[in-house]
Amino acid sequence: MVFDFLKRGGVVDVPEAKASATGPVIAYSGSGRVAWSPRDAVTLTRVGFSGNPVGFRSVKLIAEAASALPLVLQNRDVRFEEHPLIRVLTRPNPAQGRAELFEALYSQLLLSGNGYLEAVGALGAAPAELHVLRSDRMSLVPGADGWPVAYEYAVGARKHRFAVVEGHSPICHVKSFHPSDDHYGLSPIQAAATAIDVHNSASRWSKALLDNAARPSGAIVYRGADGAGTLSSDQYDRLLTEMESHHQGARNAGRPMLLEGGLDWKPMGFSPSDMEFQQTKEAAAREIALAFGVPPMLLGIPGDATYANYQEANRAFFRLTVLPLVSKVTASVGHWLSEMVGEELMLKPDLDQVPALSAERDAHWARVAGASFLTQAEKRSMLGLAPLGADESADGEDV
């Protein structure tokens, strides 16, 4: 029990086990219970991705760029050209290729802060298929030590549990850093939620203004004869019908308003220029792009002069956003697959094939090649290449 340490009595010896010292503290608030996501991923996805062009393009830009990067599989000595894991990564399932699978995984991670990859097949061998599971349907079940003992995938009233046996699981859970949640990640769309609301509200306001272009904000004041300030019921209904029929909607834009005796128009509210409407909307768009790590220049947002040109912005986008994301995800997936096949393998992006980083790559290769005090093996190690075999390195060590 959790409170057994309060009981009087002697100390009972327990077998030694490896566990985090903070595990019991984490489990204290959620032992044996399903830990649910702190935010509603469905609502955030609908509002910030499906219903917002800046959020949609930011996620698509990052996910497509990240999934297009070629990957390499290697161990400490050899970069593999043929391997069972390479075959399953190339064609992970009958419906998806490698780029489609990783685009879905990156998109789930950006939208919910969590990405779940399922391996189909027996442990101890390369999986037969890989599938990305929807984050909003997955929940983590923590054990007594705070580590997950299972993952539950729910579709309607049906649930399927993926058990975690001795630290091995058919589910690879990749999550972003969350400062106040031990089991789920924090998505960029959560950080940008306020800016997304502002941007969506501005878009709705624009649409309402266009739909009611001939009905400016204001009030009709009636000054009747002898100080009477009240319309009769018939006059009120007639005025209301007149406004709805002839002065509302885009088709009535520009139609003048004819006010009969005793009626006066009093404008109310602020104009778009008074509210700096367009600047507010663009500022919100820049905040959304900032949360995702996309230079506003790449999204066509005006007013941003952070980068001298488009090429510099694209290089910063790959270096500061795409590559950290790909390196994190591939490291987690590679470690998970290594445990499944029982080999020590590394899965990582092939930076030599990233066109946006060609200038940096050429400069780096030139510096390494010009370092005469380095051996060939040291140069290959600095460039991230596997060592050459004995027959390949016979030509000399100071090339």
N, C-alpha and C positions, 0 to 999 in steps of 0.2 A: 504494500500500500504506500501511497505518497507520504503519509504522516507516520510511518513506522519509526522514524528516527526520534519521535517524541516519547516512545515507550521506554520504561525502565528495564534494565537487564544487561547482560553481558554482550560483548561484541561478537558477532557471528562472522566467521571467515567466509568470504565469497570468492569464487574463482576469478582470476584476473581477466579482464576483457578490455579491448581497445574501444574507447568511446570519447567523444568530446566532453570536456568538463562542463560546458554550458548546455549540453543536451538535456539533462533533467530539468534545468530552468526553463528551457523552451517548452518541454513537454508538460510543465506544471499547468499551463493555461489551456492546453489542447490535447491532453492524453486520451487516445482512443476515439477522438472525435474528428470529423471531417473539417478541415480548415478551408473555408471558402474565400474566394478572391475578395479583396477589399473594395473593388469597384466593379460596376456592372459592365462587363466587356461588350455585351450586345449593344447597349445604349451608346457607349463610347464609339464603337465601330460605326453605328448608324449615323451618329451626329458628326463625328470627326473625320470619317473616311468616306462613307457612302454619300453623306450630305454636305461635304465641304471640299471644294476643288483643291485648295492648298494642301490640306491633309492627305487627300487622295493622291495627288501628284508626288508629295514628299515620300509617302510609303512606297509607291510604285517605283520611283526613281532609285531609292535605296535598295529595294528588294531585287529589282531587275539588274542593277549594276553589280550587286553582291553575288547573285546567282550566276552571272555570266563569267565570273572569274574562274579560270581553270584550276583544278585541284591536283595535288600530287600526294601519293601515298609512299611512305618510306619508313625504314627503321634507321638505326644508327649508322649502318654501313651502305645500304642499297636503296636506291629509288626504284620502285617497282614499275615495270611496264605491264606485267600481267599478274593478277592476283584475284582471288575470289571476291574480295571486297571491292575491287575496281569494277568488276562486272556488275555487282549489285548496285553500286553507286551510279554507273552509267545508265542502267535501266532498272530503277528501284522497284517499279511495279508496272503492270500492263498498261496503266492509264497515264503514266507520267515518265518523263525523262529526268536526268539529273537537274537541269536548270529549273524545270517546273517544280520539282520536289523542294529544292532549296528556296525558290521564290516564295512558295507557300510557307515554309518554315520561318524565313526572315520576316514575312508579312505578319504572321501570328505573333512573333516576338515583338515587333514594333507596335502592334495594335493592343496587345494585352500584357506585354512584359514577360510572357511565358511562351515557350515553344515545346511541343511534344512530338517526338518521333517514335513510332512503333516498329519493332522488328518482328517479322513473321518467321518462325523457324525455331529449332531447338537450340538451347544454349550449348556452347562448346564448338559451334560451327558457324560459318558465315550465314547471315540471314538470307532467306529466300526472297523476301520482299521488304521494302521500307515504305511506311505511310506516315504522313503528317496528320495529326489529330487536332480537331478544333479546341482551342484553349478554353472557350466558354463552356464546353461540355465536360472538361476534365477537372477533377478535384483530387487533392493530395490528402492521404490519411496518415497522420504522424503516429509513431509508436511511443512507447514509454520513455525512450531515450531521446525523443525529439526528431529522429530521422524517419523518413517515410517507410512505412511497412506495406503500402499499397497505393495504387492510383485507381480512381473510379471514373469511368467514362459513362455519362448518362445521356440518353436520347429519349426524351419524353419520360415515360414511366419505366423504361428498361435501363438497366445498369450492367456494366461489365467491369469486373475488378481485375487489375493486373497486379499480382503479388510481387513483392520484393523479397527474394530469397537469398540470404547471406550477402546482402549488398548488391546482388545482380538482379536486374529488372529488364523486361522487354521494352520498357519505356525510357527514352532519353529525355530528361527534363532540362531544357536550357532556359535560364531566367536572367533578367536584368537585375541590377542592384536595387534593393528596396531598403531604405533605412529603418523602417518600422514594421517589416513583415519578414518572418523567418522562413516562409515557405513559398511565397509568390514574389514575382518581380514587379517593378514599377515601369510602366510603359511611357514613352515620350508623349503619347496622346493624352495621358492623364495630366502631365505637367502643362500641356498646352490647352487644357480644357477651357480655361477662362478666355483665352484669346480666340478659341474656336467659337465660343458662344457670342463674343463680340462680332466676329466676322460673319457668322450666320445671321445674327440680328440685323446687321447692316445690310446684308443681302435681302432679307425679308422686307426691310424698310424701303429699299429701292424698288422692290417688286410692288409693294403697296402703293408707292408714289406713282409708279407707271400705270397701275390699274386704276388709280383715281386721279389722273393727271388734271382733270378739270374741276376738282373739288379741293381747293386749298384749305388748309386748317384755319378755322375761324368761326364766328358766330353771327347769326342774323338777329339784330335787335329790332323789336317792334315798338314804335312810338305812335300810338293811336291818337285820335282826336280827343281833346279835353283831358289829356294826361292818362288815358286808358292804356295800360301796358300789357294787355292780355289778348291773345287771339281767340276767336271763337273756335269751337271744335271743327266746324266745317272749314274755316280758314287754315287752321293748323294742318288738317289732313290734306287739303289741297296743296299747301306749301311743301309738305313732306313728299307727296306724290310727284310734284314738279321737280324737286331736287333729285329724287331717285331716277326719274325718267330722262331728264335732260341735262343733268350736271354731274353724273357719276360715271366712272368707267373711262377707259382709254378712247373709246369711240366718240366721246363727247369732249375730248381735249380741245381747248381753245374756244369753246362756245361761250359767248358772253352771257352774263347773268342779268336778267331784267328784274329789278326790284320795284314793286309798286309802292304807292304812297304809304309812308309810315314805317317802311322797312329800311334798315341800314346795315351795311356789312362791316364787321369789325374783325380784321385779321388777327390771328393768334398763333403762337408757337414760333419756332426758329426756322430759318431757311437752311438748306444744306450747306451753304457757304458759312453761315453763322456757326454751325455746329462743327465745321471742318470735317465734314462727313467723309470725304474721300481719303483724307489723311489718316483718320481714325481706322478706316478699313484697311489701308495699306500697312499701318503700324501693327494691326492685329495679324495680318498675313505674314509680316516679318517675324513676329513672335512665334507663330506656328512653325515657320521654317527653321527658326533658331532652336526650338525644342527638339526637332528631328535632326539637326545638324546639317541642313542643306543650305548652301549659300543662296540668298534670295535672288541673286543674278541668274542662277540656273532655272528658277521658276518664273522668270519674267516679271518679278515684282519691281516696280520703279522706285527710284529714290535711294538705291543702295550703291555706295561707291567704296565698299570695303576692299574689293579686289580690283587690280588695275585692268584686267581683261578677263574674258570668259575662260581662257585656257588656265589661267592661274586659279580661278574659282573652281574649275573642274579638278585640278590637281589637289587643291585643298580638300575638296569633297571626298576624293578617294583616300587621301592620306589620313584625314581626321575622322571620317565617318564610316566609309565602306570597309576599309581594311581592318580597323579594330573590331567591327562587327563580325566579319568573316573569320578572322583569326580566333575570336572567342567561340563562335559556333563550331567551327571545324575542329578546334581542340577538344571540345566537349564530345562531339560526335565521334572523333577519332579514338578518344580514350574509351568511350562506351563500346565501340566496335572491337577494340583491342581486347577488352575483357571477354567479349563473346567468343572470339576465335582463339584466345589464349596466346596471343603474340603481342610484343611491345612494338606498336606501330604509331606513326604520326601522320595525321591528315592536315594539310595546310595549303593555303593558296600559293599558286606559282606566280610570284611577283614579276618574274622576267617576261611574262606575257600580258602585262597590264599596259595598254597603250598610253594611258594618262600619266604613267610614271616613267616613260621612256627617257626623258631628259635626266631625271634623278638616277636612273639605272645606268645610263651611259657614263655619267660623272663618277658614280661609285665604282664601276668596273675599271675605269681609267685610273682611278686612284689606287685600287688594289693591284692592278697589273703593273703599275709603275713603282710599286714598293719592292725594291730589289732585295731587301733584307728578309722577305718572307719566302718560305718554301712553297712549292706547288700545293701541298696538302693544306698548308695554312691559308693560302689564298682561296682554295675551294671551300674550306670551312667558313671563312668570312663571307663568302658569297652564298652560303646556305646549300652548297652542293655536297652530295655524298662523296666519300673518298674513292679514288681510282683503285683498281685492282693492281696486284703486283706486276703483271705484264704490261699494264697501261702506263705505269709510272717509271718504267725502265729508262726512259729517255732523259731523265734528270729531274732534280727537285727544285731548281730555281728558274722555272719557265715563267 
